[in-house]
Amino acid sequence: MNAKKPSRRAIPGFGVSLGVTVTLVSLVVLIPLCSLVVSAAQLTPAQFWETITRGRVLSSFEVSLVCALTAALINLAMGVLLAWVLVRYDFPGKRILDGLIELPFALPTAIAGITLTSLTVEGGWIGRIFAPLGIDIAYTRLGITVALIFVGIPFVVRSVQPVLEKLEGSYEEAAGLMGASRGYIFLHVIWPELRPAALTGFGLALARGLGEYGSVVFIAGNKPYSTEIVPLMIMSQLQEYDYGEATAIALVMLAVAFLILLAMNAIQLRAARRAGG
């Protein structure tokens, strides 16, 4: 019996491929993260704790976390709905709308921030609608949330869209023929399939919102104890050449982002086990 020939791979050489991968990961991820930890280690534990528990820093943590979480939750609902419309319906301008979803990826964040600010100030096209109602958008936490919705919506849409494209409509039709309501069909037939992808998009949008700077710094107003975000606090410390305190604050946000990614991986692993078992 002939021995089975090894399959040919498009990119041969495990050693070379692994070496290039490890080198790139080290240069792009590991070395910067290690330098962050080393810089933060210049502070004593007491100095580190004092830095991250200052009133102004804690306020910036609250602003970033609350606004990013609110925006991510809104994006979760809007992203699933928008992905549903793009996959399940045909209408004029569908391809244009589908392409516009990725505009926040291509648009420089500073331009997005300036544009959103000009639209939402009291004399802007959007701001003048809400101003008579006593609702201020620019230079408030609401404005920060609007900016984070803008930059985070593509993550949810692009995470959910491929799953919807592969989801067969026969299950929905069968449930409908058996008398199930639309709400029941969505919650018990569609949502279980979408949940891992939707939660992944939610986590990505949340992580992006926590670290977003360019599109937020203009619309936030940067009022101490009110609308200051964590990236702005880090930039303020860097401008004062206080690298130790800047890296201490950044290390806290790195830990939060790591926990978010860890939770996302756990969700994906659990979903893969359910699909396989």
SULJOJO-V449845 format. One record per residue. N is the residue number from 1. SS is DSSP state (alpha for helix, beta for strand, coil for the rest). BURIAL is b if it has 9 or more other ideal C-beta (glycine too) atoms within 8 Angstrom, else e. Layout:
N:SS:BURIAL, N:SS:BURIAL
//
This chain:
1:coil:e, 2:coil:e, 3:coil:e, 4:coil:e, 5:coil:e, 6:coil:e, 7:coil:e, 8:coil:e, 9:coil:e, 10:coil:e, 11:coil:e, 12:coil:e, 13:coil:e, 14:alpha:e, 15:alpha:e, 16:alpha:e, 17:alpha:b, 18:alpha:e, 19:alpha:e, 20:alpha:e, 21:alpha:e, 22:alpha:e, 23:alpha:e, 24:alpha:e, 25:alpha:b, 26:alpha:b, 27:alpha:e, 28:alpha:e, 29:alpha:e, 30:alpha:e, 31:alpha:e, 32:alpha:e, 33:alpha:b, 34:alpha:e, 35:alpha:e, 36:alpha:b, 37:alpha:b, 38:alpha:e, 39:alpha:b, 40:alpha:b, 41:coil:e, 42:coil:e, 43:coil:b, 44:coil:e, 45:alpha:e, 46:alpha:e, 47:alpha:b, 48:alpha:b, 49:alpha:e, 50:alpha:e, 51:alpha:b, 52:alpha:b, 53:coil:e, 54:coil:e, 55:alpha:e, 56:alpha:b, 57:alpha:b, 58:alpha:b, 59:alpha:b, 60:alpha:b, 61:alpha:b, 62:alpha:e, 63:alpha:b, 64:alpha:b, 65:alpha:b, 66:alpha:b, 67:alpha:b, 68:alpha:b, 69:alpha:b, 70:alpha:b, 71:alpha:b, 72:alpha:b, 73:alpha:b, 74:alpha:b, 75:alpha:b, 76:alpha:b, 77:alpha:e, 78:alpha:b, 79:alpha:b, 80:alpha:b, 81:alpha:e, 82:alpha:b, 83:alpha:b, 84:alpha:b, 85:alpha:e, 86:alpha:b, 87:alpha:b, 88:alpha:e, 89:coil:e, 90:coil:e, 91:coil:e, 92:coil:e, 93:coil:e, 94:alpha:b, 95:alpha:e, 96:alpha:e, 97:alpha:b, 98:alpha:e, 99:alpha:e, 100:alpha:e, 101:coil:b, 102:coil:b, 103:alpha:e, 104:alpha:b, 105:alpha:e, 106:alpha:e, 107:coil:e, 108:coil:e, 109:alpha:b, 110:alpha:b, 111:alpha:e, 112:alpha:b, 113:alpha:b, 114:alpha:b, 115:alpha:e, 116:alpha:b, 117:alpha:b, 118:alpha:e, 119:alpha:b, 120:alpha:b, 121:coil:b, 122:coil:e, 123:coil:e, 124:coil:b, 125:coil:e, 126:coil:b, 127:alpha:b, 128:alpha:b, 129:alpha:e, 130:alpha:b, 131:alpha:b, 132:coil:e, 133:coil:e, 134:coil:e, 135:coil:e, 136:coil:b, 137:coil:b, 138:coil:b, 139:coil:b, 140:coil:b, 141:alpha:b, 142:alpha:b, 143:alpha:b, 144:alpha:b, 145:alpha:b, 146:alpha:b, 147:alpha:b, 148:alpha:b, 149:alpha:b, 150:alpha:b, 151:alpha:b, 152:alpha:b, 153:alpha:b, 154:alpha:b, 155:alpha:b, 156:alpha:b, 157:alpha:b, 158:alpha:b, 159:alpha:b, 160:alpha:b, 161:alpha:b, 162:alpha:b, 163:alpha:b, 164:alpha:b, 165:alpha:e, 166:alpha:e, 167:coil:b, 168:coil:e, 169:coil:e, 170:alpha:e, 171:alpha:b, 172:alpha:b, 173:alpha:e, 174:alpha:e, 175:alpha:b, 176:alpha:b, 177:alpha:e, 178:coil:e, 179:coil:e, 180:coil:b, 181:coil:e, 182:alpha:e, 183:alpha:e, 184:alpha:b, 185:alpha:b, 186:alpha:b, 187:alpha:e, 188:alpha:b, 189:alpha:b, 190:alpha:b, 191:alpha:b, 192:alpha:e, 193:alpha:e, 194:alpha:b, 195:alpha:b, 196:alpha:b, 197:alpha:b, 198:alpha:b, 199:alpha:b, 200:alpha:b, 201:alpha:b, 202:alpha:b, 203:alpha:b, 204:alpha:b, 205:alpha:b, 206:alpha:b, 207:alpha:b, 208:alpha:b, 209:alpha:b, 210:alpha:b, 211:alpha:b, 212:coil:b, 213:coil:b, 214:alpha:b, 215:alpha:b, 216:alpha:b, 217:alpha:b, 218:alpha:b, 219:alpha:b, 220:alpha:b, 221:coil:b, 222:coil:e, 223:coil:b, 224:coil:e, 225:coil:e, 226:coil:b, 227:coil:b, 228:coil:b, 229:coil:b, 230:alpha:b, 231:alpha:b, 232:alpha:b, 233:alpha:b, 234:alpha:b, 235:alpha:b, 236:alpha:e, 237:alpha:b, 238:alpha:b, 239:alpha:e, 240:coil:e, 241:coil:e, 242:coil:e, 243:alpha:b, 244:alpha:b, 245:alpha:b, 246:alpha:b, 247:alpha:b, 248:alpha:b, 249:alpha:b, 250:alpha:b, 251:alpha:b, 252:alpha:b, 253:alpha:b, 254:alpha:b, 255:alpha:e, 256:alpha:b, 257:alpha:b, 258:alpha:e, 259:alpha:e, 260:alpha:b, 261:alpha:b, 262:alpha:e, 263:alpha:b, 264:alpha:b, 265:alpha:e, 266:alpha:e, 267:alpha:b, 268:alpha:b, 269:alpha:e, 270:alpha:b, 271:alpha:b, 272:alpha:e, 273:alpha:e, 274:alpha:e, 275:alpha:e, 276:alpha:e, 277:coil:e
//
